[in-house]
């Protein structure tokens, strides 16, 4: 579970970096998420990520914090699923407004993703070992 959480953190980090470097690269992705099916897929991804963080938290460097982040992501996933059925038109409007706010807002979103992704990567990074197999001092 630790390596899966680490990989998820890397994916979040890379998404944030791409949003900072090239905000236009995220716009086609956001336009794809305006259908009911895409919203449900996004909800499923968030729910799975939340569960991965919750279940992997004991193996992390900061279990309590990771568990809280996992519950937040899980709740966001559940809210996204509910939105797909009850408020899809309002969600489309919010996504449209977000995309029209310009590159600065998209870059700011990228910064948030970089911070969260980096934190997850740090918490789940494999421990360094020396050549003789002992743990390296931090």
N, CA, C and O atoms as CSV, one atom per row, in Angstrom:
chain,resi,resn,atom,element,x,y,z
A,1,UNK,N,N,0.829,-1.197,0.000
A,1,UNK,CA,C,0.000,0.000,0.000
A,1,UNK,C,C,0.871,1.258,0.000
A,1,UNK,O,O,0.517,2.286,-0.576
A,2,UNK,N,N,2.028,1.138,0.669
A,2,UNK,CA,C,2.923,2.285,0.773
A,2,UNK,C,C,3.405,2.741,-0.605
A,2,UNK,O,O,3.450,3.939,-0.881
A,3,UNK,N,N,3.761,1.799,-1.460
A,3,UNK,CA,C,4.263,2.163,-2.790
A,3,UNK,C,C,3.146,2.705,-3.684
A,3,UNK,O,O,3.388,3.579,-4.516
A,4,UNK,N,N,1.932,2.191,-3.517
A,4,UNK,CA,C,0.798,2.698,-4.290
A,4,UNK,C,C,0.518,4.147,-3.893
A,4,UNK,O,O,0.285,4.995,-4.754
A,5,UNK,N,N,0.540,4.426,-2.594
A,5,UNK,CA,C,0.333,5.803,-2.116
A,5,UNK,C,C,1.455,6.712,-2.604
A,5,UNK,O,O,1.212,7.857,-2.985
A,6,UNK,N,N,2.682,6.202,-2.593
A,6,UNK,CA,C,3.826,6.967,-3.095
A,6,UNK,C,C,3.618,7.305,-4.575
A,6,UNK,O,O,3.854,8.439,-4.993
A,7,UNK,N,N,3.176,6.319,-5.364
A,7,UNK,CA,C,2.934,6.548,-6.797
A,7,UNK,C,C,1.801,7.557,-7.011
A,7,UNK,O,O,1.876,8.391,-7.913
A,8,UNK,N,N,0.760,7.483,-6.191
A,8,UNK,CA,C,-0.341,8.450,-6.292
A,8,UNK,C,C,0.161,9.861,-5.980
A,8,UNK,O,O,-0.211,10.822,-6.653
A,9,UNK,N,N,1.005,9.977,-4.961
A,9,UNK,CA,C,1.589,11.272,-4.633
A,9,UNK,C,C,2.414,11.824,-5.791
A,9,UNK,O,O,2.347,13.016,-6.091
A,10,UNK,N,N,3.192,10.957,-6.444
A,10,UNK,CA,C,3.975,11.387,-7.605
A,10,UNK,C,C,3.066,11.870,-8.732
A,10,UNK,O,O,3.364,12.871,-9.384
A,11,UNK,N,N,1.967,11.168,-8.962
A,11,UNK,CA,C,1.028,11.567,-10.012
A,11,UNK,C,C,0.410,12.930,-9.708
A,11,UNK,O,O,0.282,13.768,-10.601
A,12,UNK,N,N,0.030,13.153,-8.459
A,12,UNK,CA,C,-0.517,14.459,-8.054
A,12,UNK,C,C,0.544,15.539,-8.244
A,12,UNK,O,O,0.252,16.617,-8.762
A,13,UNK,N,N,1.762,15.252,-7.829
A,13,UNK,CA,C,2.873,16.198,-7.959
A,13,UNK,C,C,3.121,16.553,-9.423
A,13,UNK,O,O,3.270,17.727,-9.758
A,14,UNK,N,N,3.165,15.557,-10.287
A,14,UNK,CA,C,3.416,15.802,-11.713
A,14,UNK,C,C,2.268,16.578,-12.369
A,14,UNK,O,O,2.501,17.412,-13.244
A,15,UNK,N,N,1.041,16.304,-11.948
A,15,UNK,CA,C,-0.103,17.059,-12.467
A,15,UNK,C,C,0.025,18.531,-12.071
A,15,UNK,O,O,-0.225,19.420,-12.884
A,16,UNK,N,N,0.413,18.782,-10.828
A,16,UNK,CA,C,0.609,20.162,-10.368
A,16,UNK,C,C,1.719,20.860,-11.130
A,16,UNK,O,O,1.580,22.023,-11.507
A,17,UNK,N,N,2.824,20.156,-11.360
A,17,UNK,CA,C,3.937,20.754,-12.102
A,17,UNK,C,C,3.505,21.101,-13.518
A,17,UNK,O,O,3.847,22.167,-14.029
A,18,UNK,N,N,2.756,20.208,-14.157
A,18,UNK,CA,C,2.296,20.508,-15.517
A,18,UNK,C,C,1.344,21.702,-15.521
A,18,UNK,O,O,1.346,22.489,-16.468
A,19,UNK,N,N,0.531,21.843,-14.472
A,19,UNK,CA,C,-0.368,22.996,-14.379
A,19,UNK,C,C,0.375,24.301,-14.173
A,19,UNK,O,O,-0.074,25.351,-14.632
A,20,UNK,N,N,1.515,24.247,-13.483
A,20,UNK,CA,C,2.322,25.452,-13.268
A,20,UNK,C,C,3.071,25.822,-14.545
A,20,UNK,O,O,3.089,26.984,-14.949
A,21,UNK,N,N,3.685,24.831,-15.171
A,21,UNK,CA,C,4.494,25.094,-16.365
A,21,UNK,C,C,3.624,25.459,-17.558
A,21,UNK,O,O,3.925,26.406,-18.284
A,22,UNK,N,N,2.548,24.712,-17.761
A,22,UNK,CA,C,1.685,24.937,-18.914
A,22,UNK,C,C,0.220,24.824,-18.506
A,22,UNK,O,O,-0.376,23.754,-18.630
A,23,UNK,N,N,-0.362,25.916,-18.021
A,23,UNK,CA,C,-1.764,25.864,-17.584
A,23,UNK,C,C,-2.718,25.387,-18.675
A,23,UNK,O,O,-3.731,24.750,-18.385
A,24,UNK,N,N,-2.397,25.690,-19.912
A,24,UNK,CA,C,-3.264,25.271,-21.017
A,24,UNK,C,C,-3.324,23.750,-21.144
A,24,UNK,O,O,-4.276,23.216,-21.714
A,25,UNK,N,N,-2.317,23.047,-20.617
A,25,UNK,CA,C,-2.316,21.585,-20.713
A,25,UNK,C,C,-3.407,20.950,-19.857
A,25,UNK,O,O,-3.825,19.827,-20.140
A,26,UNK,N,N,-3.875,21.633,-18.825
A,26,UNK,CA,C,-4.927,21.090,-17.962
A,26,UNK,C,C,-6.329,21.410,-18.463
A,26,UNK,O,O,-7.290,20.754,-18.063
A,27,UNK,N,N,-6.460,22.408,-19.333
A,27,UNK,CA,C,-7.791,22.801,-19.780
A,27,UNK,C,C,-8.527,21.712,-20.559
A,27,UNK,O,O,-9.717,21.507,-20.318
A,28,UNK,N,N,-7.867,21.000,-21.489
A,28,UNK,CA,C,-8.607,19.914,-22.160
A,28,UNK,C,C,-9.053,18.824,-21.184
A,28,UNK,O,O,-10.118,18.229,-21.347
A,29,UNK,N,N,-8.240,18.577,-20.186
A,29,UNK,CA,C,-8.582,17.573,-19.181
A,29,UNK,C,C,-9.821,18.001,-18.397
A,29,UNK,O,O,-10.695,17.178,-18.124
A,30,UNK,N,N,-9.901,19.269,-18.037
A,30,UNK,CA,C,-11.061,19.745,-17.282
A,30,UNK,C,C,-12.319,19.754,-18.147
A,30,UNK,O,O,-13.420,19.538,-17.640
A,31,UNK,N,N,-12.165,20.002,-19.444
A,31,UNK,CA,C,-13.334,19.989,-20.324
A,31,UNK,C,C,-13.905,18.588,-20.475
A,31,UNK,O,O,-15.104,18.422,-20.702
A,32,UNK,N,N,-13.045,17.576,-20.348
A,32,UNK,CA,C,-13.514,16.195,-20.450
A,32,UNK,C,C,-14.326,15.778,-19.233
A,32,UNK,O,O,-15.111,14.833,-19.311
A,33,UNK,N,N,-14.153,16.456,-18.129
A,33,UNK,CA,C,-14.799,16.037,-16.883
A,33,UNK,C,C,-16.186,16.639,-16.674
A,33,UNK,O,O,-16.687,16.636,-15.550
A,34,UNK,N,N,-16.808,17.147,-17.713
A,34,UNK,CA,C,-18.102,17.796,-17.522
A,34,UNK,C,C,-19.294,16.885,-17.823
A,34,UNK,O,O,-20.436,17.338,-17.731
A,35,UNK,N,N,-19.070,15.629,-18.177
A,35,UNK,CA,C,-20.180,14.706,-18.387
A,35,UNK,C,C,-20.431,13.916,-17.104
A,35,UNK,O,O,-19.573,13.850,-16.224
A,36,UNK,N,N,-21.605,13.324,-17.014
A,36,UNK,CA,C,-21.944,12.550,-15.823
A,36,UNK,C,C,-20.977,11.394,-15.628
A,36,UNK,O,O,-20.510,11.157,-14.514
A,37,UNK,N,N,-20.671,10.674,-16.701
A,37,UNK,CA,C,-19.752,9.544,-16.617
A,37,UNK,C,C,-18.368,9.956,-16.150
A,37,UNK,O,O,-17.751,9.274,-15.333
A,38,UNK,N,N,-17.882,11.079,-16.672
A,38,UNK,CA,C,-16.560,11.568,-16.280
A,38,UNK,C,C,-16.554,12.003,-14.817
A,38,UNK,O,O,-15.577,11.785,-14.102
A,39,UNK,N,N,-17.646,12.618,-14.380
A,39,UNK,CA,C,-17.743,13.025,-12.965
A,39,UNK,C,C,-17.731,11.796,-12.064
A,39,UNK,O,O,-17.103,11.807,-11.005
A,40,UNK,N,N,-18.418,10.744,-12.476
A,40,UNK,CA,C,-18.429,9.519,-11.680
A,40,UNK,C,C,-17.056,8.861,-11.668
A,40,UNK,O,O,-16.641,8.316,-10.646
A,41,UNK,N,N,-16.345,8.906,-12.797
A,41,UNK,CA,C,-14.980,8.367,-12.841
A,41,UNK,C,C,-14.071,9.173,-11.912
A,41,UNK,O,O,-13.277,8.606,-11.161
A,42,UNK,N,N,-14.196,10.499,-11.973
A,42,UNK,CA,C,-13.410,11.361,-11.093
A,42,UNK,C,C,-13.741,11.077,-9.620
A,42,UNK,O,O,-12.849,11.050,-8.772
A,43,UNK,N,N,-15.014,10.867,-9.330
A,43,UNK,CA,C,-15.430,10.535,-7.959
A,43,UNK,C,C,-14.801,9.212,-7.525
A,43,UNK,O,O,-14.307,9.099,-6.403
A,44,UNK,N,N,-14.814,8.220,-8.401
A,44,UNK,CA,C,-14.235,6.917,-8.073
A,44,UNK,C,C,-12.732,7.036,-7.815
A,44,UNK,O,O,-12.209,6.424,-6.884
A,45,UNK,N,N,-12.048,7.815,-8.632
A,45,UNK,CA,C,-10.610,8.016,-8.443
A,45,UNK,C,C,-10.344,8.668,-7.088
A,45,UNK,O,O,-9.434,8.257,-6.368
A,46,UNK,N,N,-11.127,9.672,-6.742
A,46,UNK,CA,C,-10.945,10.353,-5.450
A,46,UNK,C,C,-11.253,9.432,-4.280
A,46,UNK,O,O,-10.542,9.442,-3.275
A,47,UNK,N,N,-12.301,8.641,-4.406
A,47,UNK,CA,C,-12.653,7.712,-3.332
A,47,UNK,C,C,-11.545,6.679,-3.144
A,47,UNK,O,O,-11.149,6.392,-2.015
A,48,UNK,N,N,-11.047,6.123,-4.243
A,48,UNK,CA,C,-9.972,5.130,-4.162
A,48,UNK,C,C,-8.714,5.764,-3.570
A,48,UNK,O,O,-8.060,5.159,-2.721
A,49,UNK,N,N,-8.369,6.977,-4.010
A,49,UNK,CA,C,-7.192,7.654,-3.466
A,49,UNK,C,C,-7.358,7.892,-1.966
A,49,UNK,O,O,-6.421,7.682,-1.196
A,50,UNK,N,N,-8.537,8.325,-1.554
A,50,UNK,CA,C,-8.791,8.534,-0.128
A,50,UNK,C,C,-8.618,7.251,0.668
A,50,UNK,O,O,-8.025,7.257,1.747
A,51,UNK,N,N,-9.138,6.149,0.133
A,51,UNK,CA,C,-9.002,4.860,0.814
A,51,UNK,C,C,-7.550,4.399,0.855
A,51,UNK,O,O,-7.102,3.842,1.858
A,52,UNK,N,N,-6.812,4.627,-0.231
A,52,UNK,CA,C,-5.385,4.269,-0.256
A,52,UNK,C,C,-4.643,5.036,0.836
A,52,UNK,O,O,-3.823,4.463,1.554
A,53,UNK,N,N,-4.930,6.322,0.959
A,53,UNK,CA,C,-4.260,7.122,1.986
A,53,UNK,C,C,-4.648,6.675,3.389
A,53,UNK,O,O,-3.794,6.584,4.270
A,54,UNK,N,N,-5.925,6.398,3.600
A,54,UNK,CA,C,-6.389,5.968,4.921
A,54,UNK,C,C,-5.762,4.623,5.296
A,54,UNK,O,O,-5.258,4.453,6.406
A,55,UNK,N,N,-5.797,3.679,4.367
A,55,UNK,CA,C,-5.269,2.342,4.656
A,55,UNK,C,C,-3.742,2.327,4.740
A,55,UNK,O,O,-3.161,1.526,5.474
A,56,UNK,N,N,-3.099,3.219,3.983
A,56,UNK,CA,C,-1.645,3.268,4.000
A,56,UNK,C,C,-1.069,4.155,5.084
A,56,UNK,O,O,0.140,4.142,5.315
A,57,UNK,N,N,-1.905,4.918,5.745
A,57,UNK,CA,C,-1.444,5.873,6.755
A,57,UNK,C,C,-0.543,5.264,7.824
A,57,UNK,O,O,0.461,5.881,8.180
A,58,UNK,N,N,-0.854,4.084,8.350
A,58,UNK,CA,C,0.030,3.527,9.385
A,58,UNK,C,C,1.468,3.291,8.914
A,58,UNK,O,O,2.385,3.256,9.734
A,59,UNK,N,N,1.672,3.130,7.621
A,59,UNK,CA,C,3.006,2.887,7.080
A,59,UNK,C,C,3.726,4.187,6.712
A,59,UNK,O,O,4.864,4.146,6.244
A,60,UNK,N,N,3.086,5.330,6.914
A,60,UNK,CA,C,3.664,6.607,6.502
A,60,UNK,C,C,4.465,7.246,7.633
A,60,UNK,O,O,4.453,6.774,8.770
A,61,UNK,N,N,5.157,8.322,7.296
A,61,UNK,CA,C,5.933,9.055,8.294
A,61,UNK,C,C,5.039,9.875,9.224
A,61,UNK,O,O,5.426,10.163,10.357
A,62,UNK,N,N,3.856,10.251,8.762
A,62,UNK,CA,C,2.929,11.075,9.553
A,62,UNK,C,C,1.523,10.475,9.447
A,62,UNK,O,O,0.676,11.005,8.729
A,63,UNK,N,N,1.276,9.383,10.152
A,63,UNK,CA,C,0.016,8.655,9.976
A,63,UNK,C,C,-1.248,9.459,10.266
A,63,UNK,O,O,-2.228,9.346,9.530
A,64,UNK,N,N,-1.244,10.255,11.308
A,64,UNK,CA,C,-2.461,11.013,11.649
A,64,UNK,C,C,-2.800,12.027,10.560
A,64,UNK,O,O,-3.958,12.154,10.162
A,65,UNK,N,N,-1.802,12.736,10.089
A,65,UNK,CA,C,-2.021,13.746,9.057
A,65,UNK,C,C,-2.475,13.104,7.753
A,65,UNK,O,O,-3.398,13.593,7.100
A,66,UNK,N,N,-1.826,12.011,7.377
A,66,UNK,CA,C,-2.207,11.318,6.143
A,66,UNK,C,C,-3.628,10.764,6.256
A,66,UNK,O,O,-4.386,10.803,5.287
A,67,UNK,N,N,-3.988,10.257,7.415
A,67,UNK,CA,C,-5.344,9.742,7.622
A,67,UNK,C,C,-6.368,10.869,7.445
A,67,UNK,O,O,-7.409,10.660,6.822
A,68,UNK,N,N,-6.088,12.047,7.980
A,68,UNK,CA,C,-7.002,13.191,7.829
A,68,UNK,C,C,-7.112,13.585,6.360
A,68,UNK,O,O,-8.213,13.813,5.858
A,69,UNK,N,N,-5.974,13.665,5.669
A,69,UNK,CA,C,-5.996,13.993,4.236
A,69,UNK,C,C,-6.798,12.939,3.478
A,69,UNK,O,O,-7.569,13.270,2.577
A,70,UNK,N,N,-6.615,11.674,3.843
A,70,UNK,CA,C,-7.366,10.598,3.200
A,70,UNK,C,C,-8.867,10.751,3.389
A,70,UNK,O,O,-9.634,10.564,2.444
A,71,UNK,N,N,-9.295,11.090,4.604
A,71,UNK,CA,C,-10.725,11.292,4.858
A,71,UNK,C,C,-11.257,12.499,4.080
A,71,UNK,O,O,-12.380,12.465,3.579
A,72,UNK,N,N,-10.464,13.555,3.978
A,72,UNK,CA,C,-10.889,14.730,3.207
A,72,UNK,C,C,-11.069,14.355,1.742
A,72,UNK,O,O,-12.075,14.709,1.127
A,73,UNK,N,N,-10.094,13.635,1.181
A,73,UNK,CA,C,-10.182,13.220,-0.221
A,73,UNK,C,C,-11.371,12.283,-0.421
A,73,UNK,O,O,-12.078,12.386,-1.423
A,74,UNK,N,N,-11.596,11.375,0.523
A,74,UNK,CA,C,-12.741,10.469,0.451
A,74,UNK,C,C,-14.054,11.251,0.442
A,74,UNK,O,O,-14.943,10.958,-0.358
A,75,UNK,N,N,-14.181,12.231,1.317
A,75,UNK,CA,C,-15.401,13.046,1.368
A,75,UNK,C,C,-15.587,13.857,0.077
A,75,UNK,O,O,-16.707,14.008,-0.411
A,76,UNK,N,N,-14.500,14.366,-0.458
A,76,UNK,CA,C,-14.587,15.099,-1.732
A,76,UNK,C,C,-15.049,14.151,-2.836
A,76,UNK,O,O,-15.837,14.540,-3.698
A,77,UNK,N,N,-14.564,12.913,-2.813
A,77,UNK,CA,C,-15.000,11.929,-3.799
A,77,UNK,C,C,-16.485,11.625,-3.694
A,77,UNK,O,O,-17.180,11.534,-4.705
A,78,UNK,N,N,-16.965,11.470,-2.476
A,78,UNK,CA,C,-18.395,11.215,-2.269
A,78,UNK,C,C,-19.215,12.424,-2.736
A,78,UNK,O,O,-20.254,12.264,-3.376
A,79,UNK,N,N,-18.744,13.626,-2.415
A,79,UNK,CA,C,-19.443,14.840,-2.857
A,79,UNK,C,C,-19.449,14.942,-4.376
A,79,UNK,O,O,-20.436,15.385,-4.964
A,80,UNK,N,N,-18.356,14.537,-5.017
A,80,UNK,CA,C,-18.285,14.562,-6.479
A,80,UNK,C,C,-19.310,13.591,-7.073
A,80,UNK,O,O,-19.967,13.915,-8.063
A,81,UNK,N,N,-19.448,12.416,-6.482
A,81,UNK,CA,C,-20.430,11.445,-6.969
A,81,UNK,C,C,-21.850,11.982,-6.823
A,81,UNK,O,O,-22.674,11.824,-7.724
A,82,UNK,N,N,-22.129,12.607,-5.708
A,82,UNK,CA,C,-23.459,13.187,-5.500
A,82,UNK,C,C,-23.703,14.306,-6.500
A,82,UNK,O,O,-24.805,14.442,-7.032
A,83,UNK,N,N,-22.678,15.104,-6.754
A,83,UNK,CA,C,-22.789,16.206,-7.720
A,83,UNK,C,C,-23.127,15.683,-9.108
A,83,UNK,O,O,-23.892,16.313,-9.838
A,84,UNK,N,N,-22.567,14.539,-9.477
A,84,UNK,CA,C,-22.830,13.973,-10.801
A,84,UNK,C,C,-24.310,13.699,-11.015
A,84,UNK,O,O,-24.797,13.746,-12.145
A,85,UNK,N,N,-25.018,13.416,-9.944
A,85,UNK,CA,C,-26.445,13.102,-10.064
A,85,UNK,C,C,-27.360,14.276,-9.742
A,85,UNK,O,O,-28.470,14.354,-10.270
A,86,UNK,N,N,-26.914,15.189,-8.885
A,86,UNK,CA,C,-27.843,16.202,-8.391
A,86,UNK,C,C,-27.538,17.622,-8.857
A,86,UNK,O,O,-28.445,18.453,-8.906
A,87,UNK,N,N,-26.300,17.917,-9.196
A,87,UNK,CA,C,-25.957,19.311,-9.507
A,87,UNK,C,C,-24.923,19.401,-10.627
A,87,UNK,O,O,-24.006,20.219,-10.567
A,88,UNK,N,N,-25.073,18.564,-11.641
A,88,UNK,CA,C,-24.071,18.523,-12.707
A,88,UNK,C,C,-24.005,19.847,-13.468
A,88,UNK,O,O,-22.919,20.288,-13.844
A,89,UNK,N,N,-25.125,20.466,-13.693
A,89,UNK,CA,C,-25.123,21.732,-14.446
A,89,UNK,C,C,-24.389,22.830,-13.675
A,89,UNK,O,O,-23.638,23.606,-14.267
A,90,UNK,N,N,-24.599,22.898,-12.372
A,90,UNK,CA,C,-23.884,23.881,-11.562
A,90,UNK,C,C,-22.386,23.571,-11.536
A,90,UNK,O,O,-21.563,24.486,-11.556
A,91,UNK,N,N,-22.037,22.297,-11.491
A,91,UNK,CA,C,-20.621,21.914,-11.512
A,91,UNK,C,C,-19.975,22.299,-12.836
A,91,UNK,O,O,-18.836,22.766,-12.860
A,92,UNK,N,N,-20.696,22.105,-13.934
A,92,UNK,CA,C,-20.176,22.522,-15.244
A,92,UNK,C,C,-19.915,24.025,-15.270
A,92,UNK,O,O,-18.914,24.483,-15.821
A,93,UNK,N,N,-20.811,24.771,-14.679
A,93,UNK,CA,C,-20.657,26.229,-14.624
A,93,UNK,C,C,-19.426,26.614,-13.808
A,93,UNK,O,O,-18.684,27.518,-14.192
A,94,UNK,N,N,-19.209,25.934,-12.690
A,94,UNK,CA,C,-18.039,26.216,-11.846
A,94,UNK,C,C,-16.751,25.902,-12.604
A,94,UNK,O,O,-15.799,26.681,-12.566
A,95,UNK,N,N,-16.724,24.762,-13.292
A,95,UNK,CA,C,-15.537,24.387,-14.078
A,95,UNK,C,C,-15.302,25.422,-15.171
A,95,UNK,O,O,-14.165,25.823,-15.416
A,96,UNK,N,N,-16.361,25.848,-15.819
A,96,UNK,CA,C,-16.245,26.858,-16.879
A,96,UNK,C,C,-15.705,28.178,-16.329
A,96,UNK,O,O,-14.831,28.796,-16.937
A,97,UNK,N,N,-16.221,28.606,-15.190
A,97,UNK,CA,C,-15.731,29.842,-14.574
A,97,UNK,C,C,-14.269,29.714,-14.168
A,97,UNK,O,O,-13.495,30.656,-14.339
A,98,UNK,N,N,-13.880,28.555,-13.632
A,98,UNK,CA,C,-12.493,28.328,-13.221
A,98,UNK,C,C,-11.563,28.425,-14.425
A,98,UNK,O,O,-10.482,29.007,-14.336
A,99,UNK,N,N,-11.991,27.849,-15.557
A,99,UNK,CA,C,-11.141,27.885,-16.749
A,99,UNK,C,C,-11.032,29.297,-17.313
A,99,UNK,O,O,-10.019,29.639,-17.923
A,100,UNK,N,N,-12.057,30.120,-17.117
A,100,UNK,CA,C,-12.038,31.485,-17.638
A,100,UNK,C,C,-11.277,32.459,-16.742
A,100,UNK,O,O,-11.029,33.595,-17.144
A,101,UNK,N,N,-10.908,32.037,-15.547
A,101,UNK,CA,C,-10.200,32.927,-14.627
A,101,UNK,C,C,-8.767,33.194,-15.051
A,101,UNK,O,O,-8.131,34.118,-14.543
A,102,UNK,N,N,-8.264,32.412,-15.958
A,102,UNK,CA,C,-6.938,32.684,-16.484
A,102,UNK,C,C,-5.854,31.785,-15.923
A,102,UNK,O,O,-6.079,30.968,-15.029
A,103,UNK,N,N,-4.677,31.968,-16.481
A,103,UNK,CA,C,-3.536,31.125,-16.145
A,103,UNK,C,C,-3.094,31.248,-14.694
A,103,UNK,O,O,-2.624,30.270,-14.114
A,104,UNK,N,N,-3.233,32.415,-14.101
A,104,UNK,CA,C,-2.773,32.605,-12.719
A,104,UNK,C,C,-3.529,31.694,-11.760
A,104,UNK,O,O,-2.921,31.117,-10.858
A,105,UNK,N,N,-4.826,31.554,-11.931
A,105,UNK,CA,C,-5.626,30.708,-11.049
A,105,UNK,C,C,-5.288,29.240,-11.280
A,105,UNK,O,O,-5.211,28.460,-10.331
A,106,UNK,N,N,-5.085,28.866,-12.538
A,106,UNK,CA,C,-4.719,27.482,-12.846
A,106,UNK,C,C,-3.335,27.172,-12.254
A,106,UNK,O,O,-3.112,26.087,-11.716
A,107,UNK,N,N,-2.422,28.123,-12.359
A,107,UNK,CA,C,-1.090,27.925,-11.763
A,107,UNK,C,C,-1.180,27.812,-10.243
A,107,UNK,O,O,-0.475,27.005,-9.638
A,108,UNK,N,N,-2.034,28.608,-9.634
A,108,UNK,CA,C,-2.227,28.525,-8.189
A,108,UNK,C,C,-2.773,27.152,-7.798
A,108,UNK,O,O,-2.352,26.577,-6.794
A,109,UNK,N,N,-3.692,26.638,-8.575
A,109,UNK,CA,C,-4.194,25.281,-8.351
A,109,UNK,C,C,-3.054,24.276,-8.487
A,109,UNK,O,O,-2.969,23.319,-7.717
A,110,UNK,N,N,-2.177,24.497,-9.469
A,110,UNK,CA,C,-1.005,23.641,-9.645
A,110,UNK,C,C,-0.091,23.680,-8.438
A,110,UNK,O,O,0.465,22.652,-8.049
A,111,UNK,N,N,0.073,24.850,-7.838
A,111,UNK,CA,C,0.913,24.979,-6.641
A,111,UNK,C,C,0.325,24.151,-5.493
A,111,UNK,O,O,1.057,23.470,-4.775
A,112,UNK,N,N,-0.987,24.213,-5.328
A,112,UNK,CA,C,-1.638,23.423,-4.280
A,112,UNK,C,C,-1.402,21.929,-4.524
A,112,UNK,O,O,-1.109,21.180,-3.592
A,113,UNK,N,N,-1.533,21.505,-5.783
A,113,UNK,CA,C,-1.296,20.098,-6.110
A,113,UNK,C,C,0.154,19.694,-5.858
A,113,UNK,O,O,0.422,18.588,-5.389
A,114,UNK,N,N,1.087,20.589,-6.169
A,114,UNK,CA,C,2.504,20.301,-5.912
A,114,UNK,C,C,2.753,20.141,-4.416
A,114,UNK,O,O,3.461,19.224,-3.999
A,115,UNK,N,N,2.183,21.015,-3.618
A,115,UNK,CA,C,2.380,20.943,-2.162
A,115,UNK,C,C,1.795,19.636,-1.609
A,115,UNK,O,O,2.461,18.928,-0.854
A,116,UNK,N,N,0.565,19.323,-1.982
A,116,UNK,CA,C,-0.083,18.107,-1.479
A,116,UNK,C,C,0.653,16.868,-1.988
A,116,UNK,O,O,0.935,15.950,-1.219
A,117,UNK,N,N,0.961,16.845,-3.280
A,117,UNK,CA,C,1.671,15.707,-3.855
A,117,UNK,C,C,3.041,15.508,-3.231
A,117,UNK,O,O,3.436,14.377,-2.950
A,118,UNK,N,N,3.767,16.594,-3.011
A,118,UNK,CA,C,5.092,16.507,-2.379
A,118,UNK,C,C,4.996,15.965,-0.962
A,118,UNK,O,O,5.822,15.156,-0.538
A,119,UNK,N,N,3.986,16.414,-0.236
A,119,UNK,CA,C,3.799,15.937,1.129
A,119,UNK,C,C,3.506,14.435,1.145
A,119,UNK,O,O,4.058,13.700,1.963
A,120,UNK,N,N,2.641,13.986,0.245
A,120,UNK,CA,C,2.325,12.556,0.173
A,120,UNK,C,C,3.562,11.759,-0.213
A,120,UNK,O,O,3.824,10.705,0.367
A,121,UNK,N,N,4.329,12.252,-1.191
A,121,UNK,CA,C,5.562,11.574,-1.597
A,121,UNK,C,C,6.524,11.495,-0.420
A,121,UNK,O,O,7.109,10.442,-0.167
A,122,UNK,N,N,6.693,12.599,0.300
A,122,UNK,CA,C,7.587,12.603,1.465
A,122,UNK,C,C,7.137,11.570,2.498
A,122,UNK,O,O,7.955,10.820,3.031
A,123,UNK,N,N,5.844,11.535,2.775
A,123,UNK,CA,C,5.336,10.640,3.825
A,123,UNK,C,C,5.455,9.167,3.451
A,123,UNK,O,O,5.592,8.317,4.331
A,124,UNK,N,N,5.406,8.858,2.174
A,124,UNK,CA,C,5.440,7.457,1.761
A,124,UNK,C,C,6.733,7.060,1.055
A,124,UNK,O,O,6.845,5.937,0.562
A,125,UNK,N,N,7.701,7.957,1.000
A,125,UNK,CA,C,8.961,7.647,0.315
A,125,UNK,C,C,9.653,6.472,1.000
A,125,UNK,O,O,9.630,6.354,2.225
A,126,UNK,N,N,10.268,5.606,0.195
A,126,UNK,CA,C,11.011,4.493,0.795
A,126,UNK,C,C,12.158,5.021,1.646
A,126,UNK,O,O,12.754,6.053,1.339
A,127,UNK,N,N,12.452,4.306,2.703
A,127,UNK,CA,C,13.562,4.715,3.568
A,127,UNK,C,C,14.876,4.439,2.857
A,127,UNK,O,O,15.021,3.447,2.143
A,128,UNK,N,N,15.817,5.330,3.064
A,128,UNK,CA,C,17.138,5.151,2.454
A,128,UNK,C,C,17.903,4.090,3.236
A,128,UNK,O,O,17.828,4.020,4.463
A,129,UNK,N,N,18.631,3.277,2.504
A,129,UNK,CA,C,19.485,2.286,3.156
A,129,UNK,C,C,20.904,2.437,2.645
A,129,UNK,O,O,21.137,2.903,1.530
A,130,UNK,N,N,21.841,2.037,3.480
A,130,UNK,CA,C,23.242,2.087,3.088
A,130,UNK,C,C,23.591,0.807,2.348
A,130,UNK,O,O,22.783,-0.118,2.271
A,131,UNK,N,N,24.788,0.762,1.810
A,131,UNK,CA,C,25.244,-0.385,1.036
A,131,UNK,C,C,25.194,-1.660,1.876
A,131,UNK,O,O,24.888,-2.729,1.347
A,132,UNK,N,N,25.484,-1.569,3.159
A,132,UNK,CA,C,25.490,-2.764,4.006
A,132,UNK,C,C,24.090,-3.174,4.464
A,132,UNK,O,O,23.951,-4.134,5.222
A,133,UNK,N,N,23.050,-2.463,4.018
A,133,UNK,CA,C,21.677,-2.810,4.324
A,133,UNK,C,C,21.089,-2.161,5.543
A,133,UNK,O,O,19.913,-2.372,5.840
A,134,UNK,N,N,21.879,-1.360,6.277
A,134,UNK,CA,C,21.355,-0.666,7.446
A,134,UNK,C,C,20.687,0.629,7.012
A,134,UNK,O,O,20.958,1.155,5.933
A,135,UNK,N,N,19.817,1.127,7.864
A,135,UNK,CA,C,19.113,2.376,7.541
A,135,UNK,C,C,20.097,3.548,7.613
A,135,UNK,O,O,20.942,3.625,8.505
A,136,UNK,N,N,19.956,4.457,6.641
A,136,UNK,CA,C,20.793,5.644,6.628
A,136,UNK,C,C,20.239,6.649,7.617
A,136,UNK,O,O,19.023,6.732,7.789
A,137,UNK,N,N,21.104,7.417,8.273
A,137,UNK,CA,C,20.670,8.478,9.171
A,137,UNK,C,C,20.113,9.626,8.357
A,137,UNK,O,O,20.660,9.980,7.312
A,138,UNK,N,N,19.021,10.210,8.836
A,138,UNK,CA,C,18.399,11.331,8.125
A,138,UNK,C,C,19.044,12.623,8.508
A,138,UNK,O,O,18.653,13.679,8.011
